[in-house]
Amino acid sequence: MAQFFDSLHFFASGSGLLTLGGCAALMILFWDWRVALAGLLCVQSGLLALGVTLYDLPVHWAGLQLTVMTLTLLMLIITALQVQRPRARRQAGNWLVRLLAIVLFVLAWRVLGEGPPLPEFGSSVTALLLWLAFCTLLLLGLSDSPLFTAVALLLWMSMAQLIVAVLTPAPNLFVLIAGAELLISLAGSRLMLLDQEPLHARDLIATDIVFPYEEDMYADDDFGADDERAIDAGLPPLLIQDAIAALEGERPRVAPSSPPRNGHGVPADAPTDQRERMRG
C-alpha cells in the first residue's frame, strides 16, 4: 500500500495541484456522469497522496479511505449503467454558462485575494482546497440531479477528511467521515433509481439555468399525444351517467332522440290532424 501512494507523489507537486484543480473544473464543464466519476476518482486519489506525502497521513488510514472510495464509485457506476438515462434530466445550462461562472470566480479570487489561511497548510494547498470548495458548491447549485449531488458531497467529504486528518488526527472521526461517504453513495444510487419515472408524468419547466433536453420533451414509449388528449378530454356525460347507474343497479338512461321527420319537417308519428295543421 505504501508503494502505491509513493507512485502518486506527483500530486504533491505544484503541477499535481493544478491537475487536481483542472479535474474539478472539467467535471463542471463537461457535465457528464463518466467525466464526473473519473474526476472524482482523480481528486480523491490525489488528496490521499497529498496527505501521505506532505502531512504524514498514516498509510492504513489512506488504505481505508481508498477502499471506501472504491466502493462508493462502484455503487454509483453500477447504478448509472442500470438506469435508462444516467445523465441529468435537467441540464445545468450549457458549457458556456458554466465556463462563465468559473471565469467570474477566478476573477473575483484574483481581486479579493487568496482567502483566510488554514493552519498547517501551505498557500498552494489552501488555494486548492478553496477551489475544490467552489467547485462543490457549483455542482450543488447548478442541477438537481442525484448523481451530481452525490458527487459534490463526496468531493466535499474528501476535503473534510484531509483537513480532519491533518488538524485533528483522530481515527474515530476519520472512520465516521468514511461511513458518511458510504451513506451518501447509497442514497445517491437509490435516488437515481427513483428518478427514472415515466417522462410523460413529469412537468419539465425551463428556467434561466435549467434547460430540458429536447428528447426529454417527448415520451419514449407508445404513449403518444393523441392518447394524452383522449385521456384529458374525459368521458361524455351520457357515458358517465350510465356508469353511475350501473353501479347503483338502476337502468341506464337512454338519450332522447328526435323521431324521424318526413319531407315537410313534421314528425312521422304525429297525429293526422296535427300533421295537416302543420302543413297548412
Secondary structure in CASP SS format (residue, H / E / C, confidence):
PFRMAT SS
TARGET T0000
AUTHOR 0000-0000-0000
METHOD secondary structure of the structure
MODEL  1
M C 1.00
A H 1.00
Q H 1.00
F H 1.00
F H 1.00
D H 1.00
S C 1.00
L C 1.00
H H 1.00
F H 1.00
F H 1.00
A H 1.00
S C 1.00
G H 1.00
S H 1.00
G H 1.00
L H 1.00
L H 1.00
T H 1.00
L H 1.00
G H 1.00
G H 1.00
C H 1.00
A H 1.00
A H 1.00
L H 1.00
M H 1.00
I H 1.00
L H 1.00
F H 1.00
W C 1.00
D C 1.00
W H 1.00
R H 1.00
V H 1.00
A H 1.00
L H 1.00
A H 1.00
G H 1.00
L H 1.00
L H 1.00
C H 1.00
V H 1.00
Q H 1.00
S H 1.00
G H 1.00
L H 1.00
L H 1.00
A H 1.00
L H 1.00
G H 1.00
V H 1.00
T H 1.00
L H 1.00
Y C 1.00
D C 1.00
L C 1.00
P C 1.00
V H 1.00
H H 1.00
W H 1.00
A H 1.00
G H 1.00
L H 1.00
Q H 1.00
L H 1.00
T H 1.00
V H 1.00
M H 1.00
T H 1.00
L H 1.00
T H 1.00
L H 1.00
L H 1.00
M H 1.00
L H 1.00
I H 1.00
I H 1.00
T H 1.00
A H 1.00
L H 1.00
Q H 1.00
V C 1.00
Q C 1.00
R C 1.00
P C 1.00
R C 1.00
A C 1.00
R C 1.00
R E 1.00
Q E 1.00
A E 1.00
G C 1.00
N C 1.00
W H 1.00
L H 1.00
V H 1.00
R H 1.00
L H 1.00
L H 1.00
A H 1.00
I H 1.00
V H 1.00
L H 1.00
F H 1.00
V H 1.00
L H 1.00
A H 1.00
W H 1.00
R H 1.00
V H 1.00
L H 1.00
G C 1.00
E C 1.00
G C 1.00
P C 1.00
P C 1.00
L C 1.00
P C 1.00
E C 1.00
F C 1.00
G C 1.00
S H 1.00
S H 1.00
V H 1.00
T H 1.00
A H 1.00
L H 1.00
L H 1.00
L H 1.00
W H 1.00
L H 1.00
A H 1.00
F H 1.00
C H 1.00
T H 1.00
L H 1.00
L H 1.00
L H 1.00
L H 1.00
G H 1.00
L H 1.00
S C 1.00
D C 1.00
S C 1.00
P H 1.00
L H 1.00
F H 1.00
T H 1.00
A H 1.00
V H 1.00
A H 1.00
L H 1.00
L H 1.00
L H 1.00
W H 1.00
M H 1.00
S H 1.00
M H 1.00
A H 1.00
Q H 1.00
L H 1.00
I H 1.00
V H 1.00
A H 1.00
V H 1.00
L H 1.00
T C 1.00
P C 1.00
A C 1.00
P H 1.00
N H 1.00
L H 1.00
F H 1.00
V H 1.00
L H 1.00
I H 1.00
A H 1.00
G H 1.00
A H 1.00
E H 1.00
L H 1.00
L H 1.00
I H 1.00
S H 1.00
L H 1.00
A H 1.00
G H 1.00
S H 1.00
R H 1.00
L H 1.00
M H 1.00
L H 1.00
L H 1.00
D C 1.00
Q C 1.00
E C 1.00
P C 1.00
L H 1.00
H H 1.00
A H 1.00
R C 1.00
D C 1.00
L C 1.00
I C 1.00
A C 1.00
T C 1.00
D C 1.00
I C 1.00
V E 1.00
F E 1.00
P E 1.00
Y C 1.00
E H 1.00
E H 1.00
D H 1.00
M H 1.00
Y C 1.00
A C 1.00
D C 1.00
D C 1.00
D C 1.00
F C 1.00
G C 1.00
A H 1.00
D H 1.00
D H 1.00
E H 1.00
R H 1.00
A H 1.00
I H 1.00
D H 1.00
A H 1.00
G C 1.00
L C 1.00
P C 1.00
P H 1.00
L H 1.00
L H 1.00
I H 1.00
Q H 1.00
D H 1.00
A H 1.00
I H 1.00
A H 1.00
A H 1.00
L H 1.00
E H 1.00
G C 1.00
E C 1.00
R C 1.00
P C 1.00
R C 1.00
V C 1.00
A C 1.00
P C 1.00
S C 1.00
S C 1.00
P C 1.00
P C 1.00
R E 1.00
N C 1.00
G C 1.00
H C 1.00
G C 1.00
V C 1.00
P E 1.00
A C 1.00
D C 1.00
A C 1.00
P C 1.00
T H 1.00
D H 1.00
Q H 1.00
R H 1.00
E H 1.00
R H 1.00
M H 1.00
R H 1.00
G C 1.00
END
